[in-house]
Amino acid sequence: MKKYIKYILIGLATGLANGLFGSGGGTIAVPAMVLLLNEEEHKAHATAISIILPLTVVSAILYMSNNFINWNLTAKVMIGGIIGGYIGAKLLNICPSNILRKIFAVFMIAAAIRMIL
């Protein structure tokens, strides 16, 4: 029962971050799965992507219904995003867990510093 509560809380926090910030679910889901659920690093990253997909669809529908999406910008950035997503998924397969964890930590710290300043 305790584990199911963790699942629900992780899902709620991930969904809230994704819906509120337009992204960021992975920054919550990955560490939560690794630290709270003892999931292996690679599986946590891959699982986070699978979790975020339906959350993003729901958020996107709500953003579209409120006319918040710049479609011109979306189309341009989506091309690079698709290519980057493919490359990132391929790199995940070859990147050792300890290196992956450090890269992810540096990315999170850099994003936090950028947002504060």
C-alpha positions in Angstrom: 0.0 0.0 0.0 2.8 2.4 0.9 4.4 1.8 -2.5 1.2 2.7 -4.3 1.0 6.0 -2.4 4.5 6.8 -3.6 3.4 6.0 -7.2 0.4 8.3 -6.9 2.4 11.1 -5.3 5.2 10.9 -7.9 2.5 10.9 -10.6 0.8 13.9 -9.1 4.0 15.9 -8.7 5.1 15.0 -12.3 1.8 15.9 -13.8 1.6 19.2 -11.9 5.1 20.2 -13.0 4.3 19.2 -16.6 1.0 21.0 -16.7 2.1 24.1 -14.9 5.5 24.7 -16.5 5.0 23.0 -19.8 7.7 20.6 -19.0 9.8 19.6 -16.1 8.0 16.3 -15.3 11.2 14.4 -16.0 13.1 16.4 -13.5 10.7 15.2 -10.8 9.9 11.7 -12.1 13.5 10.5 -12.7 15.0 11.4 -9.3 11.8 10.2 -7.6 11.9 6.8 -9.3 15.6 6.4 -8.6 15.6 7.6 -5.0 12.1 6.6 -3.8 11.4 3.5 -5.9 15.0 2.3 -6.2 14.6 2.1 -10.0 17.7 1.7 -12.2 18.9 5.0 -13.8 18.4 4.0 -17.4 14.9 2.6 -16.8 13.9 5.7 -14.8 14.8 8.0 -17.7 13.1 5.8 -20.3 10.0 5.4 -18.0 9.8 9.1 -17.4 9.4 9.7 -21.1 6.6 7.1 -21.3 4.9 8.8 -18.3 5.3 12.3 -19.7 3.7 11.5 -23.1 0.1 11.2 -21.9 0.6 14.1 -19.5 1.9 16.3 -22.3 -1.1 15.3 -24.5 -3.5 16.4 -21.8 -1.6 19.6 -21.1 -1.4 20.4 -24.9 -5.1 20.0 -25.3 -5.7 22.5 -22.5 -3.1 24.9 -23.9 -4.7 24.6 -27.4 -8.2 25.2 -26.0 -6.9 28.5 -24.4 -5.0 29.5 -27.6 -1.6 29.6 -25.8 0.3 27.8 -28.5 2.5 29.6 -31.1 2.1 27.1 -34.0 4.8 28.7 -36.1 7.3 28.4 -33.3 6.1 24.9 -32.5 6.7 23.6 -36.0 10.2 25.0 -36.1 11.3 23.7 -32.7 9.6 20.4 -33.1 11.9 19.4 -36.0 15.0 19.8 -33.8 13.2 18.2 -30.9 12.4 15.1 -32.8 16.0 14.7 -34.0 17.3 15.5 -30.5 14.9 13.0 -29.0 16.1 10.3 -31.3 19.8 11.0 -30.6 19.2 11.2 -26.9 17.4 7.9 -26.8 20.3 6.3 -28.7 22.8 7.8 -26.3 20.9 6.6 -23.3 21.6 3.0 -24.4 25.4 3.5 -24.4 25.8 6.0 -21.5 26.9 4.4 -18.2 24.5 5.1 -15.2 27.1 7.0 -13.2 27.8 9.3 -16.2 24.1 9.7 -17.0 23.4 10.7 -13.4 26.1 13.3 -13.4 25.0 14.8 -16.8 21.4 14.9 -15.5 22.5 16.6 -12.3 24.6 19.2 -14.1 21.6 19.9 -16.4 19.2 20.4 -13.5 21.7 22.7 -11.6 22.3 24.8 -14.8 18.6 25.1 -15.4 18.0 26.1 -11.8 20.7 28.7 -11.9 19.5 30.1 -15.2 15.9 30.4 -13.8 17.1 32.1 -10.6 19.3 34.7 -12.5 
